[in-house]
Amino acid sequence: QDETIYMKTIAIDIQPQRTYSELCPLELPIAGAIDIVKELNHQASLADYRVLVKDSHAPNDLQLRKLSQPDLSSSINKSHAVIGTEGFQLLPGLPNTTDYNFLVHLGTEPDIHCCGACFHDMAENMSTGLIEWLKSKNTSRIIIGGLPLDYTLQCTVRQLCWHGDWEVLVNLGASRGFNQEDCDKAIRNMQKGGARIIHSANQISHHHVSTNTMSTLDMPALAS
């Protein structure tokens, strides 16, 4: 009997929602956000499972957040990703939410502030279940992209690097951020945390790996 344990590749889409795109200019638009869809779909085609992380807020969420967090950052001090609005919807060209294999909602509790997709709180005491789910799937590689690169994506990547022994690949072609300087800093932080940076899913060579076989990655040298 073949007892080979096949490890899995997981693609994670971080907040690929209209609230962060030009489709919702009064919310938190990021230049080029719509362009990440093709790369997100490409990286998902190389994975065994696909995870969706959604920014999810109630209609009165901003007012409640201001009361519980008076020092709320001005960068997120706008109503956005309100459940039931266009901003909450996924970018055009992505699958339906029900077509994903695992779903994480962030921001549903107005008095609890979170940064990454692995925990509901900044102290990392309340798990979203993502790490546990990844481990249950024998994950060996994670391919991740989404919005914003310089905030939720960066935080999620650093959490994933810290709490698992899987390989984490950050696809810049599937990611955009608010500020280029902050994005450059985020990329350096993610690399220091153990993530590997790629510019396109074309750089990934995909196949199942057993517990005795390492995965392969065609990685060109990155410019310093």
Backbone hydrogen bonds in HBPLUS format (Angstrom, degrees):
<---DONOR---> <-ACCEPTOR-->    atom                        ^
c    i                          cat <-CA-CA->   ^        H-A-AA   ^      H-
h    n   atom  resd res      DA  || num        DHA   H-A  angle D-A-AA Bond
n    s   type  num  typ     dist DA aas  dist angle  dist       angle   num
A0007-MET N   A0209-VAL O   2.70 MM 202  5.38 174.3  1.70 168.1 169.9     1
A0008-LYS N   A0138-ASN O   2.82 MM 130  5.79 157.9  1.87 135.0 140.3     2
A0140-SER N   A0008-LYS O   2.84 MM 132  5.60 168.0  1.85 150.0 151.2     3
A0141-ARG N   A0008-LYS O   3.35 MM 133  6.67 162.1  2.39 149.6 148.2     4
A0048-ASP N   A0009-THR O   2.74 MM  39  5.43 158.3  1.78 144.0 149.9     5
A0010-ILE N   A0141-ARG O   2.89 MM 131  6.33 160.3  1.92 155.5 160.2     6
A0143-ILE N   A0010-ILE O   2.85 MM 133  6.23 161.6  1.88 155.4 161.2     7
A0011-ALA N   A0049-TYR O   2.97 MM  38  6.34 170.5  1.98 158.1 158.9     8
A0051-VAL N   A0011-ALA O   2.76 MM  40  6.14 163.7  1.79 162.3 168.1     9
A0012-ILE N   A0143-ILE O   2.86 MM 131  6.25 158.3  1.90 157.9 162.9    10
A0145-GLY N   A0012-ILE O   3.20 MM 133  6.58 155.1  2.27 168.4 175.0    11
A0013-ASP N   A0051-VAL O   2.87 MM  38  6.10 170.0  1.88 156.0 158.0    12
A0053-VAL N   A0013-ASP O   2.94 MM  40  6.13 152.3  2.02 177.4 173.5    13
A0014-ILE N   A0145-GLY O   2.86 MM 131  6.05 168.2  1.87 151.2 154.7    14
A0147-LEU N   A0014-ILE O   2.73 MM 133  5.77 159.7  1.77 151.6 153.1    15
A0015-GLN N   A0053-VAL O   2.74 MM  38  5.33 141.2  1.89 135.5 148.1    16
A0017-GLN N   A0015-GLN O   2.80 MM   2  5.38 138.1  1.98 103.3  91.3    17
A0091-LEU N   A0016-PRO O   2.94 MM  75  6.00 151.8  2.02 155.3 148.9    18
A0020-TYR N   A0017-GLN O   3.16 MM   3  5.93 156.3  2.22 118.3 123.4    19
A0018-ARG N   A0089-GLN O   2.88 MM  71  5.86 161.4  1.91 162.0 165.2    20
A0021-SER N   A0018-ARG O   2.93 MM   3  4.98 159.0  1.97 117.0 116.5    21
A0019-THR N   A0087-GLY O   2.98 MM  68  3.89 134.9  2.19 130.0 116.8    22
A0028-LEU N   A0019-THR O   3.09 MM   9  5.88 150.8  2.17 157.6 164.0    23
A0030-ILE N   A0020-TYR O   2.85 MM  10  5.47 138.6  2.03 116.7 118.8    24
A0024-CYS N   A0021-SER O   3.15 MM   3  5.90 167.4  2.16 118.6 122.1    25
A0027-GLU N   A0024-CYS O   3.05 MM   3  5.65 167.1  2.07 123.3 126.4    26
A0033-ALA N   A0030-ILE O   3.18 MM   3  5.60 152.4  2.26 140.8 136.4    27
A0035-ASP N   A0032-GLY O   3.00 MM   3  5.39 138.7  2.18 108.4 120.0    28
A0036-ILE N   A0033-ALA O   3.20 MM   3  5.86 172.2  2.21 120.2 122.6    29
A0037-VAL N   A0034-ILE O   3.48 MM   3  6.22 171.6  2.49 119.8 121.8    30
A0040-LEU N   A0036-ILE O   2.93 MM   4  6.16 158.5  1.98 159.1 166.2    31
A0041-ASN N   A0037-VAL O   2.97 MM   4  6.20 162.3  2.01 156.0 160.1    32
A0042-HIS N   A0038-LYS O   2.95 MM   4  6.13 147.0  2.06 140.0 149.9    33
A0043-GLN N   A0039-GLU O   2.90 MM   4  6.10 170.5  1.91 155.2 156.3    34
A0044-ALA N   A0040-LEU O   3.09 MM   4  6.19 148.3  2.20 139.3 148.3    35
A0045-SER N   A0041-ASN O   3.11 MM   4  6.32 136.1  2.31 136.8 147.3    36
A0045-SER N   A0042-HIS O   3.03 MM   3  5.18 129.5  2.30  98.8 112.2    37
A0046-LEU N   A0043-GLN O   3.15 MM   3  5.34 152.1  2.23 102.2 110.6    38
A0047-ALA N   A0044-ALA O   3.10 MM   3  5.11 164.1  2.12 107.1 110.8    39
A0101-ASN N   A0050-ARG O   2.83 MM  51  5.50 158.8  1.87 158.6 165.8    40
A0052-LEU N   A0102-PHE O   2.94 MM  50  6.31 165.9  1.96 162.0 165.4    41
A0104-VAL N   A0052-LEU O   2.90 MM  52  6.33 154.5  1.96 157.1 164.4    42
A0054-LYS N   A0104-VAL O   2.83 MM  50  6.23 165.8  1.85 169.7 173.8    43
A0106-LEU N   A0054-LYS O   2.86 MM  52  6.12 163.1  1.89 168.6 170.0    44
A0056-SER N   A0106-LEU O   2.73 MM  50  5.64 161.2  1.76 173.8 172.8    45
A0057-HIS N   A0081-ALA O   3.02 MM  24  5.87 154.6  2.08 150.9 147.8    46
A0083-ILE N   A0057-HIS O   2.80 MM  26  5.80 161.2  1.83 162.4 164.3    47
A0061-ASP N   A0058-ALA O   2.97 MM   3  4.90 160.3  2.01 116.0 117.0    48
A0064-LEU N   A0060-ASN O   3.21 MM   4  6.45 163.1  2.24 154.0 158.8    49
A0065-ARG N   A0061-ASP O   2.85 MM   4  6.05 154.1  1.92 153.5 161.7    50
A0066-LYS N   A0062-LEU O   2.98 MM   4  6.21 155.2  2.05 150.0 155.7    51
A0067-LEU N   A0063-GLN O   3.28 MM   4  6.56 145.6  2.41 140.4 148.8    52
A0068-SER N   A0064-LEU O   3.07 MM   4  6.37 154.5  2.13 148.4 154.9    53
A0069-GLN N   A0065-ARG O   2.63 MM   4  5.51 140.4  1.78 149.8 160.6    54
A0072-LEU N   A0069-GLN O   2.97 MM   3  5.39 139.5  2.14 130.5 128.2    55
A0076-ILE N   A0073-SER O   3.16 MM   3  5.75 154.5  2.23 113.4 119.7    56
A0077-ASN N   A0074-SER O   3.25 MM   3  4.66 162.0  2.28  93.5  98.5    57
A0085-THR N   A0082-VAL O   3.00 MM   3  5.71 160.3  2.04 147.8 148.2    58
A0088-PHE N   A0085-THR O   3.18 MM   3  5.52 142.7  2.33 105.1 114.7    59
A0089-GLN N   A0086-GLU O   2.97 MM   3  5.32 144.5  2.10 109.2 119.6    60
A0094-LEU N   A0091-LEU O   3.34 MM   3  6.16 155.6  2.40 145.8 145.7    61
A0099-ASP N   A0096-ASN O   2.88 MM   3  5.36 159.4  1.92 116.3 123.3    62
A0100-TYR N   A0097-THR O   3.22 MM   3  5.78 169.0  2.23 116.6 119.9    63
A0112-ILE N   A0109-GLU O   3.11 MM   3  5.46 166.3  2.13 117.6 120.2    64
A0128-THR N   A0118-CYS O   3.06 MM  10  5.42 164.5  2.08 124.3 124.4    65
A0120-HIS N   A0126-MET O   2.74 MM   6  5.46 162.6  1.76 164.2 169.5    66
A0124-GLU N   A0121-ASP O   3.12 MM   3  5.39 158.2  2.17 107.6 114.3    67
A0133-TRP N   A0129-GLY O   2.93 MM   4  6.06 156.0  1.99 148.6 155.7    68
A0134-LEU N   A0130-LEU O   2.91 MM   4  6.14 163.7  1.93 156.7 160.6    69
A0135-LYS N   A0131-ILE O   3.03 MM   4  6.28 158.9  2.07 150.2 155.5    70
A0136-SER N   A0132-GLU O   2.99 MM   4  6.21 146.6  2.10 142.0 151.5    71
A0137-LYS N   A0133-TRP O   3.17 MM   4  6.45 127.5  2.46 141.7 154.6    72
A0137-LYS N   A0134-LEU O   3.18 MM   3  5.26 141.6  2.34  97.5 108.3    73
A0139-THR N   A0134-LEU O   3.33 MM   5  5.64 152.5  2.41 152.3 156.3    74
A0138-ASN N   A0135-LYS O   3.18 MM   3  5.27 163.7  2.20 110.9 111.9    75
A0167-GLU N   A0140-SER O   2.86 MM  27  6.09 173.5  1.87 139.0 138.8    76
A0142-ILE N   A0167-GLU O   2.69 MM  25  6.07 154.7  1.76 166.2 175.2    77
A0169-LEU N   A0142-ILE O   2.74 MM  27  6.01 173.1  1.74 171.8 174.3    78
A0144-ILE N   A0169-LEU O   2.89 MM  25  6.21 166.0  1.91 172.1 176.7    79
A0171-ASN N   A0144-ILE O   2.92 MM  27  6.00 170.3  1.93 165.0 168.3    80
A0146-GLY N   A0174-ALA O   2.80 MM  28  5.89 112.3  2.27 121.7 139.5    81
A0176-ARG N   A0146-GLY O   3.37 MM  30  6.77 148.5  2.48 155.8 158.3    82
A0151-TYR N   A0148-PRO O   3.24 MM   3  5.45 163.8  2.27 110.1 112.1    83
A0153-LEU N   A0148-PRO O   3.11 MM   5  5.96 162.5  2.14 155.6 155.9    84
A0149-LEU N   A0176-ARG O   2.71 MM  27  5.33 156.6  1.76 126.5 133.4    85
A0155-CYS N   A0151-TYR O   2.98 MM   4  6.19 170.6  1.99 162.0 164.8    86
A0156-THR N   A0152-THR O   2.94 MM   4  6.04 161.0  1.98 149.0 154.3    87
A0157-VAL N   A0153-LEU O   2.96 MM   4  6.16 164.6  1.98 155.4 159.3    88
A0158-ARG N   A0154-GLN O   3.07 MM   4  6.30 163.6  2.09 153.9 157.8    89
A0159-GLN N   A0155-CYS O   3.02 MM   4  6.24 152.6  2.10 146.0 153.7    90
A0160-LEU N   A0156-THR O   2.88 MM   4  6.13 160.5  1.92 154.0 159.3    91
A0161-CYS N   A0157-VAL O   2.93 MM   4  6.16 157.5  1.98 150.9 156.9    92
A0162-TRP N   A0158-ARG O   3.11 MM   4  6.19 145.1  2.24 137.4 146.2    93
A0163-HIS N   A0159-GLN O   2.97 MM   4  6.07 153.5  2.04 152.9 159.3    94
A0196-ARG N   A0168-VAL O   2.87 MM  28  6.20 169.3  1.88 166.6 170.2    95
A0170-VAL N   A0196-ARG O   2.81 MM  26  6.15 164.6  1.84 164.1 169.5    96
A0198-ILE N   A0170-VAL O   2.92 MM  28  6.00 172.8  1.92 158.4 156.3    97
A0174-ALA N   A0171-ASN O   3.05 MM   3  5.43 149.1  2.15 107.4 116.4    98
A0172-LEU N   A0198-ILE O   2.88 MM  26  6.16 171.8  1.89 156.3 153.6    99
A0175-SER N   A0172-LEU O   3.16 MM   3  4.92 157.7  2.21 109.0 107.5   100
A0183-CYS N   A0179-ASN O   2.82 MM   4  6.05 148.2  1.92 150.4 161.1   101
A0184-ASP N   A0180-GLN O   2.89 MM   4  6.12 157.7  1.94 150.5 155.2   102
A0185-LYS N   A0181-GLU O   3.10 MM   4  6.37 155.4  2.16 143.5 150.1   103
A0186-ALA N   A0182-ASP O   2.84 MM   4  6.05 152.1  1.92 142.6 151.0   104
A0187-ILE N   A0183-CYS O   2.89 MM   4  6.14 155.2  1.95 151.2 157.1   105
A0188-ARG N   A0184-ASP O   3.15 MM   4  6.43 158.6  2.20 144.1 149.2   106
A0189-ASN N   A0185-LYS O   2.93 MM   4  6.21 156.7  1.99 148.7 155.6   107
A0190-MET N   A0186-ALA O   2.87 MM   4  6.10 157.0  1.92 151.3 157.2   108
A0191-GLN N   A0187-ILE O   2.98 MM   4  6.19 155.4  2.04 147.4 154.1   109
A0192-LYS N   A0188-ARG O   2.93 MM   4  6.16 158.9  1.98 148.8 154.6   110
A0193-GLY N   A0189-ASN O   2.97 MM   4  6.18 139.5  2.14 139.4 150.7   111
A0195-ALA N   A0190-MET O   2.96 MM   5  5.47 155.2  2.02 158.0 149.8   112
A0194-GLY N   A0191-GLN O   3.02 MM   3  5.20 153.0  2.10 103.1 111.7   113
A0203-GLN N   A0200-SER O   3.14 MM   3  5.86 169.2  2.16 117.4 120.8   114
A0204-ILE N   A0201-ALA O   3.09 MM   3  5.48 167.2  2.10 115.5 118.6   115
A0213-THR N   A0210-SER O   3.08 MM   3  5.09 168.4  2.10 109.7 112.0   116
